[in-house]
């Protein structure tokens, strides 16, 4: 299964999100538009998993499934 998503910062609604590709799950994920700390890569993965399962998240990023 493939899921396309749009990731937005809850602070500024920006879509320029810095996700480290070479770091581990404890790497910081930041909004490049406003500099907000969106949590760790592990936090983002957890929020995405909960979103795909249809549960609310309480994180700093909003996910939108694109069809």
Phi and psi in radians as a Rosetta constraint file:
Dihedral C 1 N 2 CA 2 C 2 CIRCULARHARMONIC -2.066 0.35
Dihedral N 2 CA 2 C 2 N 3 CIRCULARHARMONIC 2.347 0.35
Dihedral C 2 N 3 CA 3 C 3 CIRCULARHARMONIC -2.143 0.35
Dihedral N 3 CA 3 C 3 N 4 CIRCULARHARMONIC 2.207 0.35
Dihedral C 3 N 4 CA 4 C 4 CIRCULARHARMONIC -1.698 0.35
Dihedral N 4 CA 4 C 4 N 5 CIRCULARHARMONIC 2.358 0.35
Dihedral C 4 N 5 CA 5 C 5 CIRCULARHARMONIC -2.292 0.35
Dihedral N 5 CA 5 C 5 N 6 CIRCULARHARMONIC 2.768 0.35
Dihedral C 5 N 6 CA 6 C 6 CIRCULARHARMONIC -2.062 0.35
Dihedral N 6 CA 6 C 6 N 7 CIRCULARHARMONIC 2.205 0.35
Dihedral C 6 N 7 CA 7 C 7 CIRCULARHARMONIC -1.829 0.35
Dihedral N 7 CA 7 C 7 N 8 CIRCULARHARMONIC 2.186 0.35
Dihedral C 7 N 8 CA 8 C 8 CIRCULARHARMONIC -2.194 0.35
Dihedral N 8 CA 8 C 8 N 9 CIRCULARHARMONIC 2.522 0.35
Dihedral C 8 N 9 CA 9 C 9 CIRCULARHARMONIC -1.284 0.35
Dihedral N 9 CA 9 C 9 N 10 CIRCULARHARMONIC 2.268 0.35
Dihedral C 9 N 10 CA 10 C 10 CIRCULARHARMONIC -1.231 0.35
Dihedral N 10 CA 10 C 10 N 11 CIRCULARHARMONIC -0.350 0.35
Dihedral C 10 N 11 CA 11 C 11 CIRCULARHARMONIC -1.331 0.35
Dihedral N 11 CA 11 C 11 N 12 CIRCULARHARMONIC -0.885 0.35
Dihedral C 11 N 12 CA 12 C 12 CIRCULARHARMONIC -2.073 0.35
Dihedral N 12 CA 12 C 12 N 13 CIRCULARHARMONIC -0.094 0.35
Dihedral C 12 N 13 CA 13 C 13 CIRCULARHARMONIC 1.235 0.35
Dihedral N 13 CA 13 C 13 N 14 CIRCULARHARMONIC 0.194 0.35
Dihedral C 13 N 14 CA 14 C 14 CIRCULARHARMONIC -1.205 0.35
Dihedral N 14 CA 14 C 14 N 15 CIRCULARHARMONIC 2.746 0.35
Dihedral C 14 N 15 CA 15 C 15 CIRCULARHARMONIC -2.005 0.35
Dihedral N 15 CA 15 C 15 N 16 CIRCULARHARMONIC 0.097 0.35
Dihedral C 15 N 16 CA 16 C 16 CIRCULARHARMONIC -1.579 0.35
Dihedral N 16 CA 16 C 16 N 17 CIRCULARHARMONIC 1.622 0.35
Dihedral C 16 N 17 CA 17 C 17 CIRCULARHARMONIC -1.920 0.35
Dihedral N 17 CA 17 C 17 N 18 CIRCULARHARMONIC 2.272 0.35
Dihedral C 17 N 18 CA 18 C 18 CIRCULARHARMONIC -1.618 0.35
Dihedral N 18 CA 18 C 18 N 19 CIRCULARHARMONIC 1.953 0.35
Dihedral C 18 N 19 CA 19 C 19 CIRCULARHARMONIC -2.069 0.35
Dihedral N 19 CA 19 C 19 N 20 CIRCULARHARMONIC 2.032 0.35
Dihedral C 19 N 20 CA 20 C 20 CIRCULARHARMONIC -1.201 0.35
Dihedral N 20 CA 20 C 20 N 21 CIRCULARHARMONIC 2.315 0.35
Dihedral C 20 N 21 CA 21 C 21 CIRCULARHARMONIC -1.643 0.35
Dihedral N 21 CA 21 C 21 N 22 CIRCULARHARMONIC -0.377 0.35
Dihedral C 21 N 22 CA 22 C 22 CIRCULARHARMONIC -1.796 0.35
Dihedral N 22 CA 22 C 22 N 23 CIRCULARHARMONIC -0.055 0.35
Dihedral C 22 N 23 CA 23 C 23 CIRCULARHARMONIC -1.660 0.35
Dihedral N 23 CA 23 C 23 N 24 CIRCULARHARMONIC 3.053 0.35
Dihedral C 23 N 24 CA 24 C 24 CIRCULARHARMONIC -1.589 0.35
Dihedral N 24 CA 24 C 24 N 25 CIRCULARHARMONIC -2.987 0.35
Dihedral C 24 N 25 CA 25 C 25 CIRCULARHARMONIC -1.116 0.35
Dihedral N 25 CA 25 C 25 N 26 CIRCULARHARMONIC -0.296 0.35
Dihedral C 25 N 26 CA 26 C 26 CIRCULARHARMONIC -1.583 0.35
Dihedral N 26 CA 26 C 26 N 27 CIRCULARHARMONIC 0.088 0.35
Dihedral C 26 N 27 CA 27 C 27 CIRCULARHARMONIC -1.216 0.35
Dihedral N 27 CA 27 C 27 N 28 CIRCULARHARMONIC 2.498 0.35
Dihedral C 27 N 28 CA 28 C 28 CIRCULARHARMONIC -1.327 0.35
Dihedral N 28 CA 28 C 28 N 29 CIRCULARHARMONIC 2.428 0.35
Dihedral C 28 N 29 CA 29 C 29 CIRCULARHARMONIC -1.957 0.35
Dihedral N 29 CA 29 C 29 N 30 CIRCULARHARMONIC 2.223 0.35
Dihedral C 29 N 30 CA 30 C 30 CIRCULARHARMONIC -2.238 0.35
Dihedral N 30 CA 30 C 30 N 31 CIRCULARHARMONIC 2.707 0.35
Dihedral C 30 N 31 CA 31 C 31 CIRCULARHARMONIC -1.483 0.35
Dihedral N 31 CA 31 C 31 N 32 CIRCULARHARMONIC 2.159 0.35
Dihedral C 31 N 32 CA 32 C 32 CIRCULARHARMONIC -1.328 0.35
Dihedral N 32 CA 32 C 32 N 33 CIRCULARHARMONIC -0.341 0.35
Dihedral C 32 N 33 CA 33 C 33 CIRCULARHARMONIC -1.332 0.35
Dihedral N 33 CA 33 C 33 N 34 CIRCULARHARMONIC -0.805 0.35
Dihedral C 33 N 34 CA 34 C 34 CIRCULARHARMONIC -2.080 0.35
Dihedral N 34 CA 34 C 34 N 35 CIRCULARHARMONIC -0.127 0.35
Dihedral C 34 N 35 CA 35 C 35 CIRCULARHARMONIC 1.474 0.35
Dihedral N 35 CA 35 C 35 N 36 CIRCULARHARMONIC 0.089 0.35
Dihedral C 35 N 36 CA 36 C 36 CIRCULARHARMONIC -1.100 0.35
Dihedral N 36 CA 36 C 36 N 37 CIRCULARHARMONIC 2.455 0.35
Dihedral C 36 N 37 CA 37 C 37 CIRCULARHARMONIC -1.412 0.35
Dihedral N 37 CA 37 C 37 N 38 CIRCULARHARMONIC 2.063 0.35
Dihedral C 37 N 38 CA 38 C 38 CIRCULARHARMONIC -1.696 0.35
Dihedral N 38 CA 38 C 38 N 39 CIRCULARHARMONIC 0.095 0.35
Dihedral C 38 N 39 CA 39 C 39 CIRCULARHARMONIC 1.860 0.35
Dihedral N 39 CA 39 C 39 N 40 CIRCULARHARMONIC -2.850 0.35
Dihedral C 39 N 40 CA 40 C 40 CIRCULARHARMONIC -1.686 0.35
Dihedral N 40 CA 40 C 40 N 41 CIRCULARHARMONIC 2.940 0.35
Dihedral C 40 N 41 CA 41 C 41 CIRCULARHARMONIC -1.048 0.35
Dihedral N 41 CA 41 C 41 N 42 CIRCULARHARMONIC -0.641 0.35
Dihedral C 41 N 42 CA 42 C 42 CIRCULARHARMONIC -1.097 0.35
Dihedral N 42 CA 42 C 42 N 43 CIRCULARHARMONIC -0.709 0.35
Dihedral C 42 N 43 CA 43 C 43 CIRCULARHARMONIC -1.061 0.35
Dihedral N 43 CA 43 C 43 N 44 CIRCULARHARMONIC -0.785 0.35
Dihedral C 43 N 44 CA 44 C 44 CIRCULARHARMONIC -1.119 0.35
Dihedral N 44 CA 44 C 44 N 45 CIRCULARHARMONIC -0.747 0.35
Dihedral C 44 N 45 CA 45 C 45 CIRCULARHARMONIC -1.059 0.35
Dihedral N 45 CA 45 C 45 N 46 CIRCULARHARMONIC -0.750 0.35
Dihedral C 45 N 46 CA 46 C 46 CIRCULARHARMONIC -1.114 0.35
Dihedral N 46 CA 46 C 46 N 47 CIRCULARHARMONIC -0.803 0.35
Dihedral C 46 N 47 CA 47 C 47 CIRCULARHARMONIC -1.071 0.35
Dihedral N 47 CA 47 C 47 N 48 CIRCULARHARMONIC -0.725 0.35
Dihedral C 47 N 48 CA 48 C 48 CIRCULARHARMONIC -1.115 0.35
Dihedral N 48 CA 48 C 48 N 49 CIRCULARHARMONIC -0.775 0.35
Dihedral C 48 N 49 CA 49 C 49 CIRCULARHARMONIC -1.053 0.35
Dihedral N 49 CA 49 C 49 N 50 CIRCULARHARMONIC -0.777 0.35
Dihedral C 49 N 50 CA 50 C 50 CIRCULARHARMONIC -1.120 0.35
Dihedral N 50 CA 50 C 50 N 51 CIRCULARHARMONIC -0.687 0.35
Dihedral C 50 N 51 CA 51 C 51 CIRCULARHARMONIC -1.119 0.35
Dihedral N 51 CA 51 C 51 N 52 CIRCULARHARMONIC -0.785 0.35
Dihedral C 51 N 52 CA 52 C 52 CIRCULARHARMONIC -1.102 0.35
Dihedral N 52 CA 52 C 52 N 53 CIRCULARHARMONIC -0.581 0.35
Dihedral C 52 N 53 CA 53 C 53 CIRCULARHARMONIC -1.408 0.35
Dihedral N 53 CA 53 C 53 N 54 CIRCULARHARMONIC -0.058 0.35
Dihedral C 53 N 54 CA 54 C 54 CIRCULARHARMONIC 1.504 0.35
Dihedral N 54 CA 54 C 54 N 55 CIRCULARHARMONIC 0.328 0.35
Dihedral C 54 N 55 CA 55 C 55 CIRCULARHARMONIC -1.812 0.35
Dihedral N 55 CA 55 C 55 N 56 CIRCULARHARMONIC 2.633 0.35
Dihedral C 55 N 56 CA 56 C 56 CIRCULARHARMONIC -1.246 0.35
Dihedral N 56 CA 56 C 56 N 57 CIRCULARHARMONIC 2.615 0.35
Dihedral C 56 N 57 CA 57 C 57 CIRCULARHARMONIC -2.036 0.35
Dihedral N 57 CA 57 C 57 N 58 CIRCULARHARMONIC 2.824 0.35
Dihedral C 57 N 58 CA 58 C 58 CIRCULARHARMONIC -2.161 0.35
Dihedral N 58 CA 58 C 58 N 59 CIRCULARHARMONIC 0.761 0.35
Dihedral C 58 N 59 CA 59 C 59 CIRCULARHARMONIC -1.821 0.35
Dihedral N 59 CA 59 C 59 N 60 CIRCULARHARMONIC -2.973 0.35
Dihedral C 59 N 60 CA 60 C 60 CIRCULARHARMONIC -1.705 0.35
Dihedral N 60 CA 60 C 60 N 61 CIRCULARHARMONIC 0.111 0.35
Dihedral C 60 N 61 CA 61 C 61 CIRCULARHARMONIC -2.249 0.35
Dihedral N 61 CA 61 C 61 N 62 CIRCULARHARMONIC 2.625 0.35
Dihedral C 61 N 62 CA 62 C 62 CIRCULARHARMONIC -1.939 0.35
Dihedral N 62 CA 62 C 62 N 63 CIRCULARHARMONIC 2.394 0.35
Dihedral C 62 N 63 CA 63 C 63 CIRCULARHARMONIC -1.935 0.35
Dihedral N 63 CA 63 C 63 N 64 CIRCULARHARMONIC 2.415 0.35
Dihedral C 63 N 64 CA 64 C 64 CIRCULARHARMONIC -2.202 0.35
Dihedral N 64 CA 64 C 64 N 65 CIRCULARHARMONIC 2.189 0.35
Dihedral C 64 N 65 CA 65 C 65 CIRCULARHARMONIC -1.365 0.35
Dihedral N 65 CA 65 C 65 N 66 CIRCULARHARMONIC 2.288 0.35
Dihedral C 65 N 66 CA 66 C 66 CIRCULARHARMONIC -1.800 0.35
Dihedral N 66 CA 66 C 66 N 67 CIRCULARHARMONIC 2.289 0.35
